[in-house]
Amino acid sequence: MAGIYIHIPFCKQACYYCDFHFSTSLKYKDELLQALVKEIKLQKTYLNGETVETIYFGGGTPSLLDEAEISLLINTITELHSVSSSAEITLEANPDDLDGNKVRSLTQTPVNRLSIGIQSFFDEDLQWMNRAHRSVEAESSVKRAQDAGLENITVDLIYGYPLLTDQKWTYNLDKVFELGVPHVSAYSMTVEPRTALASFIKKQQQPAMNDEQSAAQFLYMMDAMQQHGFEHYEISNFCKPGHYSQHNSNYWKGVKYLGIGPSAHSFNGETRQWNVANNTKFIESLESGKIPAETEFLSESDRLNEYVMTSLRTMWGLDLDKLNTIAKGSDSELLKAAEQFFDKGYIEMDERVIRLTQTGKLYADHVAAELFFN
């Protein structure tokens, strides 16, 4: 099995916290789309003929594409790859794009899952983030998609920022439960170095993020999700049983994936590849028939650390026997390093599978880093 990710590097406006690669100018949109088609063709052998089970449109804002543009990219993939008849095809969308016409047009494409970037149901919070939509659009976009039959929906929420009181966070979660979506991705507000938010904080125009606030809201969310029948299957992801994001789950399980578009990453088990994060250079390179990517061959330690980092984030955990298939005897070395975290109650083991405890999920990145192989 394998997955394909397509990066659509366009947005209406720049969210203050975002450090993904995108442009607010659509001037070269047509040229970029043709370059994406060319890259799909040039990369047709990357997955070695494995069946494609997931296609994911990320960004940027993929909902800026129209029906014909979405279908063009999907059809190009299906012409060159064996795509499962039950493939999960996800499109990230902003609420303000999902008006009646847009939703109806999406039902005419192979897209069968929507990822809606709600972030908050409070206008002042959305304005603070410099989001393009407003709270009324956040709610109506979900209902409109559901009414059109697009019920496989995930929504994004953000917590741990100064404006978000515990009362507001409770309201946001309750609103999601009320809407009946089967999947939620929730992220703590992170201040990335080259963002507007980082600049505001440096100039003391905004307060810094509060780690204690973030931790408390994360703990509350875990309890609330459990009470409403959601499984906490990855640090930032919750779903009703059977509604896992197949595409992202494959990332965490080490399944091969091909990344298409500027800044997109690819992984085939032995190498990692990433495209140039520049639209003009990306287009120019593809126009000359060259893939604008750098490739890194993964060492044994790289592959071990990749597995440690991704598996620990999931409810499926780190399987010591699988670790040994990468490097024989690596389980003993990891168990020795892990003793401190068993003692602190951050991890537990059941039948040679190590998982984070509820408390340990607060320290997931730290635990993984301490278990890395040299």
C-alpha positions in Angstrom: 0.0 0.0 0.0 1.0 3.6 -0.5 -0.2 7.2 -0.4 0.1 10.3 -2.4 0.2 13.8 -1.0 -0.4 16.9 -3.2 0.7 20.3 -1.9 -1.4 23.2 -3.1 0.7 26.3 -2.2 -1.9 29.0 -2.3 -3.9 30.9 0.4 -6.2 33.9 0.3 -4.3 35.4 3.2 -1.5 34.4 5.6 -2.5 33.1 9.1 -0.2 34.7 11.6 1.0 31.4 13.1 1.6 29.4 9.8 5.0 28.5 8.6 3.9 26.1 5.8 5.0 27.0 2.2 2.3 29.0 0.4 1.7 32.2 -1.6 -1.2 34.6 -1.4 -0.8 35.4 -5.1 -2.7 33.1 -7.5 -0.8 34.6 -10.5 1.0 31.4 -11.4 -1.8 29.0 -10.4 -2.3 27.5 -14.0 1.5 27.1 -14.5 1.8 25.4 -11.0 -1.0 23.0 -11.8 0.7 22.0 -15.1 3.9 21.5 -13.1 2.1 19.2 -10.7 0.8 17.1 -13.5 4.3 16.8 -14.9 5.7 15.8 -11.6 3.1 13.1 -11.1 4.2 11.7 -14.5 7.9 12.0 -13.8 7.5 10.3 -10.3 5.3 7.4 -11.6 7.9 4.8 -10.6 8.7 6.1 -7.1 6.1 3.9 -5.4 7.3 0.8 -7.3 3.9 -0.1 -8.5 2.3 -0.4 -5.0 -1.5 0.2 -4.8 -2.4 3.7 -3.8 -4.9 3.7 -1.0 -4.9 7.4 0.0 -4.7 10.7 -1.9 -4.4 13.8 0.2 -4.7 17.4 -1.0 -2.9 19.6 1.6 -1.6 23.1 1.6 -2.0 26.0 1.5 -5.6 25.9 0.7 -6.6 23.1 -1.7 -10.3 24.3 -1.6 -9.1 27.2 -3.9 -9.0 24.6 -6.7 -12.1 24.1 -8.8 -13.8 20.9 -9.8 -11.9 20.5 -13.1 -8.5 21.2 -11.4 -9.1 18.6 -8.7 -10.3 16.0 -11.1 -7.3 16.7 -13.4 -4.8 15.8 -10.7 -6.7 12.8 -9.5 -7.3 11.5 -13.0 -3.5 11.9 -13.8 -2.8 9.7 -10.7 -5.3 7.0 -11.6 -3.9 6.8 -15.2 -0.4 6.1 -13.8 -1.0 4.2 -10.6 -3.2 1.3 -9.4 -5.6 3.2 -7.1 -7.8 1.2 -4.8 -11.5 1.4 -5.5 -12.0 2.3 -1.9 -9.2 4.9 -1.7 -9.5 7.6 0.9 -9.3 11.0 -1.0 -9.1 13.9 1.3 -9.2 17.6 0.5 -8.3 20.3 3.1 -10.8 23.2 2.9 -11.3 26.5 4.5 -14.9 27.2 5.8 -15.3 30.4 3.7 -14.7 28.4 0.5 -17.4 25.8 1.3 -20.5 27.7 0.0 -23.3 25.8 -1.7 -21.8 25.9 -5.2 -18.4 24.7 -3.9 -19.9 21.8 -1.9 -22.0 20.7 -4.8 -19.0 20.8 -7.2 -17.0 18.7 -4.8 -19.6 16.0 -4.8 -18.9 15.7 -8.6 -15.2 14.8 -7.9 -13.7 11.6 -6.4 -13.0 13.5 -3.1 -14.7 11.5 -0.3 -13.3 13.2 2.8 -13.0 16.8 3.9 -10.6 18.3 6.4 -12.1 21.6 7.4 -9.8 24.2 9.1 -12.2 25.6 11.7 -9.6 26.4 14.4 -12.1 28.2 16.6 -15.8 29.1 16.8 -15.0 32.6 18.2 -14.7 35.6 15.8 -12.2 37.4 18.0 -9.9 34.3 18.1 -10.2 33.9 14.3 -9.3 37.6 13.8 -6.3 37.2 16.2 -5.1 34.3 14.0 -5.8 36.3 10.8 -8.1 33.5 9.5 -10.1 34.3 6.4 -13.4 32.9 7.8 -15.8 33.7 10.6 -17.5 31.6 13.2 -20.8 31.4 11.4 -19.0 30.0 8.3 -17.2 27.5 10.5 -20.5 25.9 11.6 -22.4 26.3 8.4 -19.7 24.8 6.3 -19.8 21.5 8.2 -23.6 21.3 8.0 -23.6 22.1 4.3 -21.1 19.4 3.6 -23.0 16.9 5.7 -26.3 17.8 3.9 -24.6 17.1 0.5 -23.6 13.6 1.6 -19.9 14.5 2.4 -20.1 13.1 6.0 -16.6 11.8 6.3 -15.3 15.0 7.8 -12.4 16.0 10.1 -12.1 19.4 11.6 -9.1 21.2 12.9 -9.0 23.1 16.3 -6.2 25.0 18.0 -5.7 25.4 21.7 -3.1 26.9 24.1 -3.2 30.6 22.9 -3.8 33.6 25.1 -7.3 34.4 24.0 -8.6 30.9 24.5 -10.0 30.7 28.1 -10.9 27.3 29.4 -14.6 28.2 29.0 -14.1 29.0 25.3 -12.2 25.8 24.8 -15.0 23.8 26.4 -17.5 25.6 24.0 -15.3 24.8 21.0 -15.2 21.1 21.8 -18.9 21.0 22.7 -19.7 22.6 19.3 -17.7 19.9 17.5 -19.5 17.2 19.4 -22.9 18.8 18.6 -22.0 18.9 14.9 -21.4 15.1 14.9 -18.2 15.0 13.0 -16.3 11.7 13.3 -12.8 13.0 13.4 -11.0 15.9 15.1 -7.4 17.1 14.8 -6.3 19.5 17.6 -3.0 21.3 17.9 -1.4 23.4 20.5 -0.5 26.8 19.2 3.2 26.7 18.3 5.3 29.8 17.6 7.4 29.1 14.6 10.5 31.3 14.1 9.7 33.0 10.8 6.0 33.8 11.4 4.1 37.0 12.1 3.2 35.6 15.5 6.8 35.2 16.4 7.5 38.7 15.4 4.6 40.1 17.4 5.8 38.2 20.5 9.4 39.4 20.0 8.2 43.0 19.8 6.0 42.4 22.9 2.9 43.2 20.8 1.5 39.8 21.9 2.1 37.7 25.0 4.1 34.4 24.7 2.3 31.1 24.8 1.7 29.5 28.2 2.8 25.9 28.5 0.7 25.3 31.6 -2.4 26.5 29.8 -1.7 24.3 26.8 -1.2 21.3 29.0 -4.4 21.8 31.0 -6.4 22.3 27.8 -4.9 19.1 26.3 -5.7 17.1 29.4 -9.3 18.4 29.4 -9.6 17.6 25.7 -8.5 14.0 26.2 -11.1 13.4 28.9 -13.9 15.1 26.9 -13.1 13.1 23.7 -13.1 9.9 25.7 -16.5 10.7 27.2 -17.9 11.3 23.7 -16.7 8.0 22.3 -13.6 9.2 20.5 -10.4 7.2 20.3 -7.2 9.1 21.0 -5.3 7.3 18.2 -2.5 9.8 17.7 -1.2 12.7 19.9 -3.2 15.3 17.9 -5.9 13.1 16.5 -9.2 11.7 17.8 -11.9 9.8 16.0 -15.0 7.7 16.4 -14.2 4.0 16.0 -13.3 3.2 12.4 -12.8 6.8 11.3 -9.0 7.0 11.4 -7.3 9.2 8.9 -6.0 6.4 6.7 -3.5 8.8 5.0 -1.9 10.1 8.2 -2.1 6.7 9.9 0.1 5.4 7.1 2.7 8.1 7.8 2.9 7.0 11.4 3.1 3.3 10.4 5.9 3.8 8.0 4.0 3.2 4.8 5.5 4.6 1.6 4.2 7.9 0.3 4.9 10.2 -2.6 4.8 14.0 -2.1 3.9 16.2 -5.1 4.3 19.9 -5.2 6.6 22.6 -3.8 8.0 21.7 -0.3 6.3 18.2 -0.4 8.2 15.3 1.1 8.3 11.7 0.0 9.4 8.5 1.8 9.9 5.0 0.4 11.4 3.2 3.4 15.0 3.7 2.3 15.2 7.3 1.3 13.5 10.6 2.1 13.0 13.2 -0.6 11.8 16.8 -0.4 11.0 19.3 -3.1 12.1 22.9 -3.3 9.9 25.3 -1.3 9.7 27.9 -4.0 6.9 28.1 -6.6 8.9 29.7 -9.3 11.8 27.3 -9.0 9.4 24.4 -8.8 7.7 25.4 -12.1 10.9 26.2 -13.9 12.4 22.9 -12.9 9.4 20.8 -14.1 9.2 22.8 -17.3 12.7 21.6 -18.1 11.7 18.0 -17.2 13.6 17.8 -13.9 12.2 16.9 -10.4 13.2 19.8 -8.1 14.0 17.5 -5.1 16.8 16.6 -2.8 17.2 13.0 -1.6 18.6 11.7 1.7 19.5 8.0 2.1 18.4 6.8 5.5 20.9 5.2 7.8 20.0 2.4 10.1 19.8 4.9 13.0 17.6 7.2 10.9 15.2 4.3 10.3 15.2 3.3 13.9 14.6 6.9 15.0 11.9 7.4 12.4 10.0 4.4 13.8 10.5 5.5 17.5 9.2 9.0 16.8 6.1 8.0 14.8 5.0 4.9 16.6 5.2 6.4 20.1 2.7 9.1 19.0 0.0 6.5 18.3 -2.3 4.2 20.3 -0.7 1.2 18.5 2.6 2.0 20.1 6.2 1.0 19.6 6.5 -2.7 18.8 9.9 -4.0 20.0 9.8 -6.9 17.6 9.3 -4.5 14.7 12.2 -2.4 16.0 14.3 -5.5 15.8 13.5 -6.1 12.1 15.2 -2.7 11.5 18.3 -3.6 13.6 18.7 -6.8 15.5 19.2 -6.3 19.3 17.9 -2.7 19.2 15.2 -3.6 21.7 17.6 -4.1 24.5 19.3 -0.7 23.9 15.9 1.1 23.8 14.6 -0.6 26.9 17.6 0.5 28.8 17.1 4.1 27.7 13.4 3.8 28.5 13.8 2.8 32.2 13.6 6.4 33.4 10.2 6.9 31.7 8.8 3.7 33.1 9.8 5.0 36.5 8.1 8.4 35.9 5.0 6.8 34.6 5.3 8.3 31.1 5.2 4.9 29.3 4.0 1.4 29.9 4.5 -1.9 28.2 2.1 -4.7 27.2 3.4 -7.8 25.3 6.5 -6.0 24.1 4.6 -3.0 22.8 5.5 0.4 24.5 2.8 3.1 24.7 2.6 6.5 26.2 0.4 6.9 29.3 -2.1 9.7 29.6 0.5 11.8 31.5 3.3 10.7 29.1 1.4 12.2 26.1 2.3 15.6 27.5 5.9 14.7 27.0 5.7 12.7 23.7 8.5 14.7 21.9 10.8 14.6 24.9 10.4 10.9 25.4 11.0 10.1 21.8 14.1 12.3 21.6 15.6 10.5 24.7 15.0 7.1 23.1 16.7 8.0 19.8 19.6 5.9 18.6 23.0 7.5 17.8 
